[in-house]
Amino acid sequence: MKLIVQIPCYNEEQTLPQTYADIPKIIEGIDKVEVLIIDDGSTDRTIEVAQELGVDHIVINKRNMGLARSFRRGIDECLRQGADIIVNTDGDNQYAGWDIAKLVKPVLEDKADIVIGDRETHKIAHFSKGKKFMQWFGSGIVRKLAGIWVPDTVSGFRAISRESAIKLNVLSSFSYTIEMVIQAGKRDMKIISVPVETNEKTRESRLFKSIPSFITRQVTTIVRMYAMYQPLKVFFIMGSLLTLAGLVPIVRFLYFYFTTGGAGHLQSLVLSGVLILMGFVAFLGGLIADLISFNRQLLEMNLEKVKRLELEKPAK
């Protein structure tokens, strides 16, 4: 049983040594533990530090590609290197490396496909009240949409079985955490959560420049992923809201028609017609999107087969 711990890094020369040191080299049920670094276009000595530490694998992005793309490249390389379990952690030493054994245990026992580390953010002192609320509220929405119970959906500290890693397809260029949870939930993968420790804050987050920007991008990801897997439901709700909105001007016109003769209120009928037509178009869009989703499922199955064929080739 081979475990590869992947660490996406961007200018982490100061924190990488401690992150690497905290990774356990011996874990019960694991025959071999390896470390893979994904350098996301660092401009400092991250690559040199990784080489000095003796990490087993280094993947280099020639320019900064973002966390999600780096995560995806890391997963692909871990699979090529024969990983049976992949653990993802951060290069800023946010997560306690000694908890990796807790993450992989449910996968080893075949009780879960994916295990996500719950940071119990309500207990983290350096998290502001606003950040704690956003994490709680956002995780609640994702849990509802994905149909699974995960307290900390944005935690990047997670263990993934080989089978799950082959099946998952990260499409976002921003962050993989929410997308992965929704996708795994819709594909009936077993996801559980285990409490993990966190270390003291070493630097400010580089994932987003402002809270409004972060919220906008995360909401966009949630809507896109949910619409991808439940298109008919999304467009049906949208069409229903537009149709109901279109009925309001009709009621208004009828009221004035029977009370004052309706003169001067024809604009209500025009507005109503436009809204109802938009609702009808949304219903049709839902039907088309639902048919497209079946094609997407076929493409996913083909992509999974291609991955398996490629992984059968010996690693160079």
C-alpha positions in Angstrom: 0.0 0.0 0.0 1.6 3.2 -1.2 0.7 6.7 0.1 1.8 9.9 -1.6 1.5 13.2 0.2 1.2 16.0 -2.3 1.9 19.6 -1.3 1.0 22.4 -3.7 3.6 25.2 -3.1 3.9 28.8 -4.2 6.9 30.6 -2.6 7.0 28.3 0.5 10.8 28.2 1.1 10.2 29.3 4.7 7.4 26.9 5.7 8.1 23.9 3.5 10.8 22.4 5.8 8.5 22.2 8.8 5.6 21.0 6.6 7.8 18.2 5.3 9.2 17.3 8.7 5.7 16.8 10.2 4.8 14.2 7.6 5.0 10.8 9.3 7.3 8.3 7.5 5.7 5.3 9.1 1.9 4.7 9.2 0.2 1.5 10.2 -1.2 -0.2 7.1 1.0 1.8 4.7 4.1 0.1 3.2 5.6 3.2 1.7 5.2 7.0 2.2 6.4 9.4 -0.5 6.1 13.2 -0.8 5.3 15.1 -4.0 5.8 18.8 -4.4 3.8 20.8 -7.0 5.7 24.1 -7.4 3.3 26.6 -8.9 5.8 29.0 -10.5 7.6 30.0 -7.3 10.0 32.9 -7.5 11.9 32.0 -4.4 14.0 28.9 -3.4 11.0 26.5 -3.0 12.3 24.0 -5.6 15.9 24.1 -4.2 14.6 23.6 -0.6 12.4 20.7 -1.8 15.5 19.1 -3.4 17.6 19.7 -0.3 14.9 18.0 1.9 15.0 15.0 -0.4 11.3 14.9 -1.5 10.5 12.0 -3.8 8.8 13.8 -6.6 8.7 17.4 -7.9 6.2 18.7 -10.4 7.0 22.2 -11.7 4.6 24.7 -13.2 6.6 27.1 -15.4 4.3 29.9 -14.4 1.7 30.4 -11.7 -1.4 28.4 -12.6 -3.4 28.6 -9.4 -4.3 26.1 -6.7 -6.9 24.1 -8.5 -4.7 23.4 -11.5 -1.7 22.6 -9.4 -3.9 20.2 -7.3 -5.0 18.5 -10.5 -1.5 18.1 -11.8 -0.4 16.7 -8.5 -3.2 14.1 -8.5 -2.3 13.0 -12.1 1.3 12.6 -11.1 0.5 10.7 -7.9 -1.6 8.2 -9.9 1.3 7.8 -12.4 3.6 7.1 -9.6 1.4 4.3 -8.3 -0.3 5.9 -5.3 -3.0 3.8 -3.6 -3.9 6.7 -1.4 -3.2 10.4 -2.0 -3.2 13.0 0.8 -3.3 16.7 0.0 -1.9 19.2 2.4 -0.8 22.9 2.2 2.7 24.2 1.9 2.1 26.9 4.5 2.1 24.3 7.3 -1.5 25.1 8.2 -2.4 21.5 8.8 -0.8 19.2 11.4 1.1 16.6 9.4 0.8 14.0 12.2 -2.9 13.8 11.6 -2.3 12.2 8.2 -2.6 8.8 9.9 -6.1 9.7 11.0 -7.0 10.8 7.4 -5.9 7.6 5.7 -7.3 5.1 8.3 -10.9 5.2 7.0 -9.6 4.7 3.4 -7.5 1.8 4.5 -10.4 0.2 6.3 -12.6 0.7 3.1 -15.0 2.9 5.1 -14.6 6.0 2.9 -13.5 7.0 -0.6 -12.5 10.5 0.5 -11.7 11.8 4.0 -11.7 15.5 4.8 -10.0 17.0 7.8 -12.3 19.1 9.9 -10.3 22.0 11.3 -13.2 22.8 13.7 -12.9 26.4 12.6 -15.1 27.7 15.4 -12.2 26.9 17.7 -9.4 28.6 15.7 -8.4 31.8 17.4 -6.9 33.7 14.4 -10.1 33.2 12.3 -12.3 36.3 12.4 -16.0 36.0 13.3 -16.8 36.9 9.7 -14.5 34.1 8.4 -16.0 31.6 10.8 -19.5 32.6 9.7 -18.7 32.3 6.0 -17.1 28.9 6.5 -20.2 27.7 8.5 -22.7 29.2 6.1 -20.8 28.1 2.9 -20.3 24.6 4.2 -24.0 24.3 5.0 -24.9 25.2 1.4 -22.5 22.8 -0.1 -23.7 20.0 2.3 -27.2 20.6 1.1 -26.4 20.6 -2.6 -24.0 17.6 -2.4 -26.2 15.6 -0.1 -23.5 14.7 2.3 -22.4 15.7 5.8 -19.0 17.5 5.8 -18.5 20.2 8.5 -15.5 21.8 6.8 -16.0 21.6 3.0 -13.2 24.1 2.1 -10.5 22.2 4.1 -7.7 21.2 1.7 -6.4 18.6 4.1 -7.9 15.4 2.6 -7.2 11.8 1.8 -8.4 10.3 -1.5 -8.4 6.7 -2.6 -6.9 5.7 -5.9 -10.3 4.8 -7.4 -11.8 8.2 -6.4 -8.8 10.1 -7.8 -9.3 8.4 -11.1 -13.0 9.2 -11.3 -12.8 12.9 -10.2 -12.3 15.7 -12.7 -11.3 19.1 -11.3 -12.4 21.8 -13.8 -12.1 24.9 -11.8 -9.1 27.2 -12.1 -9.7 28.8 -8.7 -10.2 26.2 -5.9 -10.8 22.5 -6.0 -12.3 22.0 -2.5 -16.0 22.8 -3.0 -16.1 21.4 -6.6 -14.6 18.1 -5.4 -17.1 17.7 -2.6 -20.2 18.4 -4.8 -18.8 16.2 -7.6 -18.1 13.4 -5.2 -21.5 13.7 -3.6 -23.3 13.6 -6.9 -21.2 10.5 -8.0 -22.2 8.6 -4.8 -18.7 8.5 -3.3 -18.5 7.9 0.4 -17.1 11.0 2.1 -16.5 11.3 5.8 -14.8 13.9 8.0 -12.3 13.5 10.9 -11.3 16.3 13.3 -7.7 17.5 12.8 -5.4 20.0 14.4 -4.0 23.1 12.8 -0.8 25.0 13.4 -0.3 28.7 14.1 -0.8 31.0 11.2 2.4 31.5 9.2 1.1 34.0 6.6 -1.9 35.6 5.0 -4.0 33.4 2.6 -3.0 33.9 -1.1 -6.2 32.2 -2.3 -8.1 35.4 -2.5 -7.4 39.2 -2.4 -10.7 40.2 -0.8 -13.7 38.6 0.9 -16.2 39.8 -1.8 -14.0 38.3 -4.5 -13.7 35.1 -2.6 -17.4 34.8 -2.1 -18.2 35.6 -5.8 -15.8 33.0 -7.1 -17.0 30.3 -4.6 -20.6 31.0 -5.4 -19.9 30.8 -9.1 -18.2 27.4 -8.6 -21.2 26.1 -6.5 -23.8 27.2 -9.1 -21.7 25.8 -12.0 -21.1 22.4 -10.4 -24.7 22.0 -9.2 -26.1 23.0 -12.6 -23.7 20.5 -14.2 -25.1 17.6 -12.2 -28.7 18.8 -11.7 -29.5 20.9 -14.8 -33.2 20.1 -15.1 -33.8 21.1 -11.5 -31.9 24.3 -11.8 -33.6 25.4 -15.0 -37.0 24.3 -13.7 -36.7 26.5 -10.6 -35.5 29.4 -12.8 -38.4 28.9 -15.3 -40.9 28.6 -12.5 -39.8 31.8 -10.9 -40.0 33.7 -14.2 -43.4 32.2 -14.9 -44.7 33.2 -11.5 -43.3 36.7 -12.0 -45.1 36.8 -15.3 -48.4 36.0 -13.7 -48.2 39.0 -11.4 -48.7 41.6 -14.2 -51.6 39.6 -15.5 -53.3 39.7 -12.1 -52.6 43.4 -12.0 -54.2 43.9 -15.5 -57.3 41.9 -14.6 -57.8 43.8 -11.4 -57.8 47.2 -13.3 -59.8 45.7 -16.1 -62.7 44.7 -13.9 -62.5 47.8 -11.8 -61.6 50.7 -14.2 -61.9 49.1 -17.6 -58.1 48.3 -17.9 -57.3 51.4 -20.0 -53.6 52.4 -19.8 -52.5 49.1 -18.3 -51.6 47.1 -21.5 -48.0 47.4 -20.5 -48.7 44.9 -17.8 -49.7 42.3 -20.4 -46.5 43.0 -22.4 -44.3 42.6 -19.4 -46.2 39.4 -18.5 -45.8 38.0 -21.9 -42.0 38.6 -21.9 -41.6 37.0 -18.4 -43.7 33.9 -19.3 -41.8 33.5 -22.6 -38.5 33.7 -20.7 -39.8 31.1 -18.3 -40.8 28.8 -21.2 -37.3 29.3 -22.7 -35.8 28.3 -19.3 -37.9 25.1 -19.3 -36.6 24.2 -22.8 -33.1 25.1 -21.8 -33.4 22.7 -18.8 -34.5 19.9 -21.1 -31.6 20.5 -23.4 -29.1 20.7 -20.5 -30.5 17.5 -19.1 -29.8 15.7 -22.4 -26.3 17.2 -22.5 -25.7 16.0 -19.0 -26.2 12.4 -20.2 -23.5 13.0 -22.8 -21.3 14.4 -20.1 -21.7 11.2 -18.1 -20.7 9.2 -21.2 -17.6 11.4 -21.6 -16.7 10.9 -18.0 -16.9 7.2 -18.3 -14.7 7.3 -21.4 -12.2 9.6 -19.7 -12.1 7.2 -16.8 -11.3 4.3 -19.2 -8.6 6.4 -20.9 -7.0 7.2 -17.5 -7.0 3.5 -16.5 -5.3 2.6 -19.8 -2.7 5.3 -19.4 -2.0 4.2 -15.8 -1.4 0.6 -16.9 1.7 1.8 -18.6 4.8 1.6 -16.4 6.0 5.0 -14.9 9.2 6.3 -16.5 
